[in-house]
Amino acid sequence: MSNPDQQATLDAAQTLYREWLAAKSALQNTREQLEHALAVMEKLQQTYYSPAFNELYDADERGELNTTTQGEYSVMSQDTIYNEFIEKDQELWRLLKLCVQHLEN
């Protein structure tokens, strides 16, 4: 028969393992969401840097487009998209640093 300290240690380890299994699933979902977000951003970047977007910008300047949104900033405000590019990169650097820090420990 094991002593109470050993049983408590085993129970604590089992609880941590159970928590890890739940967290691992969330981590995998997060990776999939990140991949999706980056694919969306890639499409947005292609649109933003295309000649067609410049034509949209010119048409907007002439008042030919309805830039009403559902509450978010309009993409016709060029800073809107550009700022998101910067924020995306900053967030990716934070995530990368977190991962590297964890792997180095």
DSSP file (Angstrom, degrees, kcal/mol; ACC not computed):
  #  RESIDUE AA STRUCTURE BP1 BP2  ACC     N-H-->O    O-->H-N    N-H-->O    O-->H-N    TCO  KAPPA ALPHA  PHI   PSI    X-CA   Y-CA   Z-CA
    1    1 A M              0   0    0      0, 0.0     2,-0.1     0, 0.0     0, 0.0   0.000 360.0 360.0 360.0 136.4    0.0    0.0    0.0
    2    2 A S        -     0   0    0      1,-0.1     0, 0.0     2,-0.1     0, 0.0  -0.396 360.0-107.6 -80.9 158.8    1.4    3.4   -0.9
    3    3 A N     >  -     0   0    0     -2,-0.1     4,-1.9     1,-0.1     3,-0.4  -0.468  32.1-106.8 -82.0 161.9    1.7    6.2    1.5
    4    4 A P  H  > S+     0   0    0      0, 0.0     4,-2.4     0, 0.0     5,-0.2   0.821 117.8  56.8 -59.1 -33.3   -0.7    9.2    1.4
    5    5 A D  H  > S+     0   0    0      2,-0.2     4,-2.3     1,-0.2     5,-0.2   0.910 107.0  48.3 -66.0 -40.5    2.0   11.5    0.0
    6    6 A Q  H  > S+     0   0    0     -3,-0.4     4,-2.6     2,-0.2    -1,-0.2   0.911 112.0  49.1 -65.1 -41.9    2.6    9.2   -3.0
    7    7 A Q  H  X S+     0   0    0     -4,-1.9     4,-2.9     2,-0.2    -2,-0.2   0.910 110.8  50.3 -64.2 -41.2   -1.1    9.0   -3.7
    8    8 A A  H  X S+     0   0    0     -4,-2.4     4,-2.4     2,-0.2    -1,-0.2   0.898 111.2  49.2 -63.2 -40.1   -1.4   12.7   -3.5
    9    9 A T  H  X S+     0   0    0     -4,-2.3     4,-2.3     2,-0.2    -2,-0.2   0.921 112.8  47.3 -64.8 -44.2    1.5   13.1   -5.9
   10   10 A L  H  X S+     0   0    0     -4,-2.6     4,-2.5     2,-0.2    -2,-0.2   0.928 112.6  49.0 -62.1 -45.8    0.0   10.6   -8.3
   11   11 A D  H  X S+     0   0    0     -4,-2.9     4,-2.2     1,-0.2    -2,-0.2   0.894 111.5  49.7 -62.0 -40.5   -3.4   12.3   -8.1
   12   12 A A  H  X S+     0   0    0     -4,-2.4     4,-2.4     2,-0.2    -1,-0.2   0.912 111.4  48.7 -65.4 -41.9   -1.9   15.7   -8.8
   13   13 A A  H  X S+     0   0    0     -4,-2.3     4,-2.5     2,-0.2    -2,-0.2   0.903 111.0  50.5 -64.4 -40.8    0.0   14.4  -11.8
   14   14 A Q  H  X S+     0   0    0     -4,-2.5     4,-2.4     2,-0.2    -1,-0.2   0.897 110.0  50.4 -64.2 -39.7   -3.1   12.7  -13.2
   15   15 A T  H  X S+     0   0    0     -4,-2.2     4,-2.4     2,-0.2    -2,-0.2   0.912 110.7  49.1 -63.3 -43.3   -5.0   16.0  -12.8
   16   16 A L  H  X S+     0   0    0     -4,-2.4     4,-2.6     2,-0.2    -2,-0.2   0.906 110.5  50.7 -63.4 -41.0   -2.3   17.9  -14.6
   17   17 A Y  H  X S+     0   0    0     -4,-2.5     4,-2.4     2,-0.2    -2,-0.2   0.921 109.9  50.0 -62.1 -43.6   -2.3   15.3  -17.4
   18   18 A R  H  X S+     0   0    0     -4,-2.4     4,-1.6     1,-0.2    -2,-0.2   0.913 111.3  49.1 -61.0 -43.3   -6.1   15.6  -17.7
   19   19 A E  H  X S+     0   0    0     -4,-2.4     4,-2.6     1,-0.2    -2,-0.2   0.904 109.2  53.2 -62.4 -41.0   -5.7   19.4  -17.9
   20   20 A W  H  X S+     0   0    0     -4,-2.6     4,-3.5     1,-0.2     5,-0.2   0.910 104.3  55.0 -61.5 -42.4   -3.0   19.1  -20.5
   21   21 A L  H  X S+     0   0    0     -4,-2.4     4,-1.5     1,-0.2    -1,-0.2   0.904 111.9  43.8 -58.8 -41.1   -5.3   16.9  -22.7
   22   22 A A  H  X S+     0   0    0     -4,-1.6     4,-1.7     2,-0.2    -1,-0.2   0.910 116.1  47.3 -68.2 -41.9   -7.9   19.6  -22.7
   23   23 A A  H  X S+     0   0    0     -4,-2.6     4,-2.7     1,-0.2    -2,-0.2   0.869 107.3  56.9 -68.1 -36.2   -5.3   22.3  -23.2
   24   24 A K  H  X S+     0   0    0     -4,-3.5     4,-2.4     2,-0.2    -1,-0.2   0.905 106.2  50.0 -62.0 -41.4   -3.7   20.4  -26.1
   25   25 A S  H  X S+     0   0    0     -4,-1.5     4,-2.2    -5,-0.2    -1,-0.2   0.919 111.8  47.7 -61.7 -43.8   -7.0   20.3  -27.9
   26   26 A A  H  X S+     0   0    0     -4,-1.7     4,-2.4     2,-0.2    -2,-0.2   0.883 110.2  53.3 -64.2 -38.0   -7.4   24.0  -27.4
   27   27 A L  H  X S+     0   0    0     -4,-2.7     4,-2.1     2,-0.2    -2,-0.2   0.904 109.0  48.5 -63.9 -42.0   -3.8   24.5  -28.7
   28   28 A Q  H  X S+     0   0    0     -4,-2.4     4,-2.0     2,-0.2    -2,-0.2   0.903 111.8  49.3 -65.0 -40.8   -4.5   22.5  -31.8
   29   29 A N  H  X S+     0   0    0     -4,-2.2     4,-2.4     1,-0.2    -2,-0.2   0.891 109.0  53.4 -63.6 -39.0   -7.7   24.6  -32.4
   30   30 A T  H  X S+     0   0    0     -4,-2.4     4,-2.6     2,-0.2    -2,-0.2   0.902 106.9  51.5 -62.8 -41.6   -5.7   27.8  -31.9
   31   31 A R  H  X S+     0   0    0     -4,-2.1     4,-2.6     2,-0.2    -1,-0.2   0.922 110.6  48.4 -61.7 -43.6   -3.2   26.7  -34.5
   32   32 A E  H  X S+     0   0    0     -4,-2.0     4,-2.1     2,-0.2    -2,-0.2   0.900 112.2  48.8 -63.4 -40.7   -6.0   26.0  -37.0
   33   33 A Q  H  X S+     0   0    0     -4,-2.4     4,-2.7     2,-0.2    -2,-0.2   0.889 110.9  51.0 -65.9 -38.7   -7.5   29.4  -36.2
   34   34 A L  H  X S+     0   0    0     -4,-2.6     4,-2.6     2,-0.2     5,-0.2   0.923 108.8  50.7 -64.6 -44.0   -4.1   31.1  -36.7
   35   35 A E  H  X S+     0   0    0     -4,-2.6     4,-1.8     1,-0.2    -2,-0.2   0.909 112.4  47.4 -60.0 -41.4   -3.6   29.4  -40.0
   36   36 A H  H  X S+     0   0    0     -4,-2.1     4,-2.4     2,-0.2    -2,-0.2   0.933 111.2  50.5 -64.6 -45.9   -7.1   30.6  -41.1
   37   37 A A  H  X S+     0   0    0     -4,-2.7     4,-2.5     1,-0.2    -2,-0.2   0.896 110.7  49.3 -60.3 -40.7   -6.4   34.1  -39.9
   38   38 A L  H  X S+     0   0    0     -4,-2.6     4,-2.2     2,-0.2    -1,-0.2   0.859 109.3  52.0 -69.0 -34.4   -3.1   34.3  -41.8
   39   39 A A  H  X S+     0   0    0     -4,-1.8     4,-1.9    -5,-0.2    -2,-0.2   0.910 110.9  48.0 -66.1 -41.4   -4.8   33.0  -45.0
   40   40 A V  H  X S+     0   0    0     -4,-2.4     4,-2.3     1,-0.2    -2,-0.2   0.927 111.9  49.6 -62.9 -44.6   -7.4   35.7  -44.7
   41   41 A M  H  X S+     0   0    0     -4,-2.5     4,-2.8     1,-0.2    -2,-0.2   0.878 107.1  55.2 -64.0 -37.0   -4.7   38.3  -44.1
   42   42 A E  H  X S+     0   0    0     -4,-2.2     4,-2.4     2,-0.2    -1,-0.2   0.921 109.2  47.0 -61.1 -43.4   -2.8   37.1  -47.1
   43   43 A K  H  X S+     0   0    0     -4,-1.9     4,-2.2     2,-0.2    -2,-0.2   0.899 112.0  50.8 -63.9 -39.9   -5.9   37.6  -49.3
   44   44 A L  H  X S+     0   0    0     -4,-2.3     4,-2.9     2,-0.2    -2,-0.2   0.903 110.1  49.6 -64.7 -40.7   -6.3   41.1  -47.7
   45   45 A Q  H  X S+     0   0    0     -4,-2.8     4,-2.4     2,-0.2    -2,-0.2   0.915 109.6  51.0 -64.1 -42.4   -2.7   42.0  -48.5
   46   46 A Q  H  < S+     0   0    0     -4,-2.4     4,-0.3     1,-0.2    -2,-0.2   0.909 113.7  45.6 -60.9 -41.1   -3.0   40.8  -52.1
   47   47 A T  H >< S+     0   0    0     -4,-2.2     3,-1.3     1,-0.2     6,-0.4   0.941 112.1  50.7 -65.1 -47.6   -6.1   43.0  -52.4
   48   48 A Y  H 3< S+     0   0    0     -4,-2.9    -2,-0.2     1,-0.3    -1,-0.2   0.868 114.4  42.8 -60.7 -39.9   -4.6   46.0  -50.8
   49   49 A Y  T 3< S+     0   0    0     -4,-2.4    -1,-0.3    -5,-0.2    -2,-0.2   0.362  94.0 105.3 -91.6   6.3   -1.5   45.9  -52.9
   50   50 A S  S X> S-     0   0    0     -3,-1.3     4,-1.3    -4,-0.3     3,-0.6  -0.529  78.1-123.4 -85.9 153.6   -3.3   45.3  -56.2
   51   51 A P  H 3> S+     0   0    0      0, 0.0     4,-1.9     0, 0.0     5,-0.1   0.835 111.6  63.6 -59.5 -32.3   -3.9   47.9  -58.9
   52   52 A A  H 3> S+     0   0    0      1,-0.2     4,-2.0     2,-0.2     5,-0.1   0.858  98.8  53.2 -62.6 -34.7   -7.6   47.1  -58.6
   53   53 A F  H <> S+     0   0    0     -3,-0.6     4,-2.6    -6,-0.4    -1,-0.2   0.895 105.8  53.1 -68.5 -38.0   -7.6   48.4  -55.0
   54   54 A N  H  X S+     0   0    0     -4,-1.3     4,-2.3     1,-0.2    -1,-0.2   0.885 107.9  51.6 -61.6 -37.3   -6.0   51.7  -56.2
   55   55 A E  H  X S+     0   0    0     -4,-1.9     4,-2.4     2,-0.2    -1,-0.2   0.894 108.9  50.5 -66.0 -39.1   -8.8   52.0  -58.7
   56   56 A L  H  X S+     0   0    0     -4,-2.0     4,-2.6     2,-0.2    -2,-0.2   0.916 109.0  51.9 -61.6 -42.8  -11.3   51.5  -55.8
   57   57 A Y  H  X S+     0   0    0     -4,-2.6     4,-2.3     1,-0.2    -2,-0.2   0.918 110.3  48.0 -61.1 -43.6   -9.5   54.1  -53.8
   58   58 A D  H  X S+     0   0    0     -4,-2.3     4,-1.5     2,-0.2    -1,-0.2   0.912 111.5  50.1 -63.1 -42.5   -9.8   56.6  -56.7
   59   59 A A  H  <>S+     0   0    0     -4,-2.4     5,-2.6     1,-0.2     6,-0.4   0.880 110.1  51.1 -63.9 -37.6  -13.5   55.7  -57.2
   60   60 A D  H ><5S+     0   0    0     -4,-2.6     3,-1.7     1,-0.2    -1,-0.2   0.908 105.8  55.0 -65.4 -41.4  -14.1   56.3  -53.5
   61   61 A E  H 3<5S+     0   0    0     -4,-2.3    -1,-0.2     1,-0.3    -2,-0.2   0.837 106.9  51.3 -59.6 -32.8  -12.3   59.7  -53.7
   62   62 A R  T 3<5S-     0   0    0     -4,-1.5    -1,-0.3    -5,-0.1    -2,-0.2   0.473 118.7-114.7 -83.7  -1.4  -14.8   60.6  -56.5
   63   63 A G  T < 5S+     0   0    0     -3,-1.7    -3,-0.2    -4,-0.2    -2,-0.1   0.718  79.2 126.8  78.4  21.5  -17.7   59.6  -54.3
   64   64 A E      < +     0   0    0     -5,-2.6     2,-0.3    -6,-0.1    -4,-0.2   0.548  56.3  67.7 -89.0  -7.9  -18.7   56.7  -56.5
   65   65 A L  S    S-     0   0    0     -6,-0.4     2,-0.8    -5,-0.2    -2,-0.0  -0.859  74.4-130.5-118.0 148.4  -18.7   54.0  -53.8
   66   66 A N        +     0   0    0     -2,-0.3    -6,-0.0     1,-0.1    -2,-0.0  -0.861  25.4 179.0 -91.6 110.1  -20.8   53.3  -50.7
   67   67 A T        +     0   0    0     -2,-0.8     2,-0.1    -7,-0.1     9,-0.1   0.134  28.6 138.3-101.6  20.2  -18.3   52.8  -48.0
   68   68 A T        -     0   0    0      6,-0.1     2,-0.2     2,-0.1    -2,-0.1  -0.454  34.6-167.0 -63.7 134.7  -20.9   52.2  -45.2
   69   69 A T        -     0   0    0     -2,-0.1     5,-0.1     3,-0.1     4,-0.1  -0.561  36.1-103.6-116.1-179.1  -19.8   49.4  -43.0
   70   70 A Q  S    S-     0   0    0     -2,-0.2     3,-0.1     3,-0.1    -2,-0.1   0.118  89.5 -62.6 -91.9  20.0  -21.4   47.2  -40.3
   71   71 A G  S    S+     0   0    0      1,-0.5     2,-0.1     0, 0.0     3,-0.1   0.096 109.8 103.4 123.5 -22.0  -19.6   49.1  -37.6
   72   72 A E  S    S-     0   0    0      1,-0.1    -1,-0.5     0, 0.0    -3,-0.1  -0.397  83.9 -81.6 -84.3 167.9  -15.9   48.5  -38.4
   73   73 A Y        -     0   0    0     -2,-0.1     2,-0.2     1,-0.1    -1,-0.1  -0.349  52.3-104.5 -63.7 149.9  -13.6   51.0  -40.1
   74   74 A S    >   -     0   0    0      1,-0.1     3,-1.5    -5,-0.1     6,-0.3  -0.538  15.1-134.3 -75.3 141.5  -13.9   51.1  -43.9
   75   75 A V  T 3  S+     0   0    0      1,-0.3     6,-0.3    -2,-0.2    -1,-0.1   0.635 101.8  75.8 -69.3 -12.1  -11.1   49.5  -45.8
   76   76 A M  T 3  S+     0   0    0     -9,-0.1     2,-1.1     1,-0.1    -1,-0.3   0.655  74.1  83.5 -75.4 -14.1  -11.0   52.6  -48.0
   77   77 A S  S X> S-     0   0    0     -3,-1.5     3,-2.3     1,-0.2     4,-0.8  -0.804  79.6-153.6 -82.8 102.9   -9.3   54.3  -45.1
   78   78 A Q  H 3> S+     0   0    0     -2,-1.1     4,-2.1     1,-0.3     5,-0.2   0.790  89.2  61.3 -56.0 -30.7   -5.8   53.0  -46.1
   79   79 A D  H 3> S+     0   0    0      1,-0.2     4,-2.9     2,-0.2    -1,-0.3   0.815  93.4  67.4 -64.4 -28.1   -4.5   53.2  -42.6
   80   80 A T  H <> S+     0   0    0     -3,-2.3     4,-1.3    -6,-0.3    -1,-0.2   0.959 109.5  32.3 -57.1 -54.4   -7.2   50.7  -41.5
   81   81 A I  H  X S+     0   0    0     -4,-0.8     4,-1.9    -6,-0.3    -2,-0.2   0.926 118.5  53.4 -71.2 -44.8   -5.7   47.9  -43.5
   82   82 A Y  H  X S+     0   0    0     -4,-2.1     4,-1.9     1,-0.2    -2,-0.2   0.905 107.6  51.7 -58.8 -42.7   -2.0   49.0  -43.1
   83   83 A N  H  X S+     0   0    0     -4,-2.9     4,-2.7     1,-0.2    -1,-0.2   0.866 107.1  53.9 -62.3 -35.8   -2.4   49.2  -39.3
   84   84 A E  H  X S+     0   0    0     -4,-1.3     4,-2.6    -5,-0.3    -1,-0.2   0.865 104.3  54.9 -67.5 -34.8   -3.8   45.6  -39.3
   85   85 A F  H  X S+     0   0    0     -4,-1.9     4,-2.1     2,-0.2    -2,-0.2   0.937 111.3  45.0 -59.9 -45.4   -0.7   44.4  -41.2
   86   86 A I  H  X S+     0   0    0     -4,-1.9     4,-2.5     1,-0.2    -2,-0.2   0.931 113.4  48.9 -64.2 -46.4    1.5   46.0  -38.5
   87   87 A E  H  X S+     0   0    0     -4,-2.7     4,-2.5     1,-0.2    -1,-0.2   0.881 109.3  53.5 -62.9 -37.9   -0.7   44.6  -35.6
   88   88 A K  H  X S+     0   0    0     -4,-2.6     4,-2.5     2,-0.2    -1,-0.2   0.943 110.7  46.2 -60.6 -47.7   -0.6   41.1  -37.3
   89   89 A D  H  X S+     0   0    0     -4,-2.1     4,-2.4     1,-0.2    -2,-0.2   0.907 111.8  51.2 -63.1 -41.8    3.2   41.1  -37.4
   90   90 A Q  H  X S+     0   0    0     -4,-2.5     4,-2.1     1,-0.2    -1,-0.2   0.915 111.5  47.4 -61.7 -42.6    3.4   42.4  -33.8
   91   91 A E  H  X S+     0   0    0     -4,-2.5     4,-2.4     2,-0.2    -2,-0.2   0.897 110.6  51.7 -66.7 -39.8    1.1   39.6  -32.6
   92   92 A L  H  X S+     0   0    0     -4,-2.5     4,-2.8     1,-0.2    -2,-0.2   0.902 109.1  50.6 -63.3 -40.1    3.0   37.0  -34.5
   93   93 A W  H  X S+     0   0    0     -4,-2.4     4,-2.8     2,-0.2    -2,-0.2   0.907 109.7  50.8 -63.1 -41.2    6.3   38.2  -33.0
   94   94 A R  H  X S+     0   0    0     -4,-2.1     4,-2.2     2,-0.2    -2,-0.2   0.926 113.2  45.5 -61.4 -43.9    4.7   38.0  -29.5
   95   95 A L  H  X S+     0   0    0     -4,-2.4     4,-2.5     2,-0.2    -2,-0.2   0.913 112.8  50.1 -65.6 -42.4    3.6   34.4  -30.2
   96   96 A L  H  X S+     0   0    0     -4,-2.8     4,-2.9     1,-0.2     5,-0.2   0.928 110.9  49.0 -61.9 -45.3    6.9   33.4  -31.7
   97   97 A K  H  X S+     0   0    0     -4,-2.8     4,-2.8     1,-0.2    -1,-0.2   0.898 110.6  51.3 -61.8 -40.5    8.8   34.8  -28.7
   98   98 A L  H  X S+     0   0    0     -4,-2.2     4,-2.2    -5,-0.2    -1,-0.2   0.931 112.7  45.6 -61.3 -45.7    6.4   32.9  -26.3
   99   99 A C  H  X S+     0   0    0     -4,-2.5     4,-2.6     2,-0.2    -2,-0.2   0.927 114.7  46.6 -64.8 -45.5    7.1   29.7  -28.2
  100  100 A V  H  X S+     0   0    0     -4,-2.9     4,-2.2     2,-0.2    -2,-0.2   0.922 111.2  52.2 -63.6 -43.9   10.8   30.2  -28.3
  101  101 A Q  H  X S+     0   0    0     -4,-2.8     4,-0.8    -5,-0.2    -1,-0.2   0.917 112.2  46.3 -58.2 -43.5   11.0   31.1  -24.7
  102  102 A H  H >< S+     0   0    0     -4,-2.2     3,-0.7     1,-0.2    -2,-0.2   0.918 112.5  49.3 -66.1 -43.1    9.1   27.9  -23.8
  103  103 A L  H 3< S+     0   0    0     -4,-2.6    -1,-0.2     1,-0.2    -2,-0.2   0.809 108.1  54.4 -68.0 -29.2   11.2   25.7  -26.0
  104  104 A E  H 3<        0   0    0     -4,-2.2    -1,-0.2     1,-0.2    -2,-0.2   0.686 360.0 360.0 -77.9 -17.8   14.4   27.2  -24.6
  105  105 A N    <<        0   0    0     -4,-0.8    -1,-0.2    -3,-0.7    -2,-0.2   0.457 360.0 360.0 -91.0 360.0   13.4   26.3  -21.0
